[in-house]
Every structure is written in structure tokens, then in C-alpha cells.
């Protein structure tokens, strides 16, 4: 799944949770870090870490939900600097 990242916008993603597909809105945010700002999708919904990890791998961007941030395997915030 590919989409154009624009900070301040939102995107609706389809997530499979407990065997049921749900559409959840994520806000695109430029998260500050010591190395510079990086791309991040944020939602206020409660999503399990397994579901977040799977979504993160599918879209290729870091995801944050209810205080838990997840990055694709082998990547860190430095790989997503803006």
C-alpha cells in the first residue's frame, strides 16, 4: 500500500483485528527527534502490538497507537527523516 505522506493530513487504513476488518483513521505527524523530524502515523485508538507490527510492515512507515510506537523490521527513526 502506497500513499503520499503529508504532515497534518489523515489517512484511513483497513486493519484486521481479532479476525474482523476495521477502518481506522491515522493522522500523519512529523515527530521531532534529536536527529530531526521523522514521518509517523498516529491514532488514539487502542491497537495491540501484534496488529501494529503487521500494519507497520504492510505500509512501510512507523505507527503509533496509545503510546506504543512500532517501526518496520530493521529500521529506526533515522530511516524516516523528512
Kinemage of the C-alpha trace (Angstrom):
@kinemage 1
@onewidth
@group {chain A} dominant
@subgroup {mainchain}
@vectorlist {calphas} color= white
{ca unk a 1} P 0.000 0.000 0.000
{ca unk a 2} L 1.484 3.351 -1.035
{ca unk a 3} L 0.256 6.846 -0.336
{ca unk a 4} L 1.826 10.299 -0.324
{ca unk a 5} L 2.858 11.373 3.180
{ca unk a 6} L 1.808 14.945 4.042
{ca unk a 7} L 2.148 16.064 7.676
{ca unk a 8} L -1.140 17.343 9.085
{ca unk a 9} L -3.319 15.166 6.840
{ca unk a 10} L -5.066 11.913 7.743
{ca unk a 11} L -5.418 8.527 6.102
{ca unk a 12} L -7.906 5.719 6.676
{ca unk a 13} L -6.348 2.243 6.826
{ca unk a 14} L -8.015 -1.164 6.889
{ca unk a 15} L -6.741 -3.292 9.793
{ca unk a 16} L -7.584 -6.882 10.700
{ca unk a 17} L -8.143 -7.078 14.468
{ca unk a 18} L -9.281 -10.312 16.114
{ca unk a 19} L -10.430 -11.697 12.765
{ca unk a 20} L -12.520 -8.630 11.892
{ca unk a 21} L -11.513 -5.900 9.455
{ca unk a 22} L -11.821 -2.337 10.766
{ca unk a 23} L -11.149 1.018 9.162
{ca unk a 24} L -9.112 3.262 11.444
{ca unk a 25} L -8.130 6.883 10.816
{ca unk a 26} L -4.451 7.738 11.311
{ca unk a 27} L -3.054 11.275 11.416
{ca unk a 28} L 0.202 11.986 9.615
{ca unk a 29} L 2.642 13.650 12.013
{ca unk a 30} L 6.206 14.913 11.814
{ca unk a 31} L 7.614 13.623 15.125
{ca unk a 32} L 10.644 15.546 16.451
{ca unk a 33} L 13.758 13.609 17.459
{ca unk a 34} L 17.412 14.523 18.176
{ca unk a 35} L 18.371 13.641 14.580
{ca unk a 36} L 15.483 15.681 13.076
{ca unk a 37} L 11.774 15.229 12.368
{ca unk a 38} L 10.595 11.865 11.040
{ca unk a 39} L 7.359 10.572 9.478
{ca unk a 40} L 4.843 8.850 11.767
{ca unk a 41} L 1.207 7.707 11.585
{ca unk a 42} L -0.673 8.268 14.862
{ca unk a 43} L -4.098 7.190 16.150
{ca unk a 44} L -5.776 7.467 19.534
{ca unk a 45} L -7.371 4.009 19.256
{ca unk a 46} L -6.197 1.007 21.296
{ca unk a 47} L -4.462 -1.433 18.941
{ca unk a 48} L -2.462 -4.480 20.023
{ca unk a 49} L 1.265 -4.550 19.356
{ca unk a 50} L 0.928 -7.570 17.050
{ca unk a 51} L -1.626 -5.756 14.881
{ca unk a 52} L 0.526 -2.608 14.883
{ca unk a 53} L 3.588 -4.592 13.814
{ca unk a 54} L 1.701 -6.224 10.968
{ca unk a 55} L 0.324 -2.866 9.767
{ca unk a 56} L 3.760 -1.285 10.027
{ca unk a 57} L 5.283 -3.972 7.814
{ca unk a 58} L 2.476 -3.611 5.237
{ca unk a 59} L 2.703 0.165 4.816
{ca unk a 60} L 6.436 0.601 5.478
{ca unk a 61} L 6.038 3.546 7.880
{ca unk a 62} L 6.272 3.810 11.667
{ca unk a 63} L 2.949 3.685 13.517
{ca unk a 64} L 1.952 4.920 16.990
{ca unk a 65} L -1.204 4.000 18.912
{ca unk a 66} L -1.962 4.644 22.583
{ca unk a 67} L 1.662 5.462 23.417
{ca unk a 68} L 3.212 2.464 21.617
{ca unk a 69} L 5.458 3.218 18.630
{ca unk a 70} L 6.391 0.474 16.166
{ca unk a 71} L 8.911 0.623 13.323
{ca unk a 72} L 9.318 -1.776 10.372
{ca unk a 73} L 11.866 -4.532 10.956
{ca unk a 74} L 15.454 -3.354 10.671
{ca unk a 75} L 14.571 0.355 10.573
{ca unk a 76} L 14.681 3.230 13.059
{ca unk a 77} L 13.591 6.867 13.155
{ca unk a 78} L 16.717 7.868 11.177
{ca unk a 79} L 15.391 5.951 8.153
{ca unk a 80} L 12.253 8.148 8.017
{ca unk a 81} L 13.748 11.641 8.403
{ca unk a 82} L 11.919 14.326 6.496
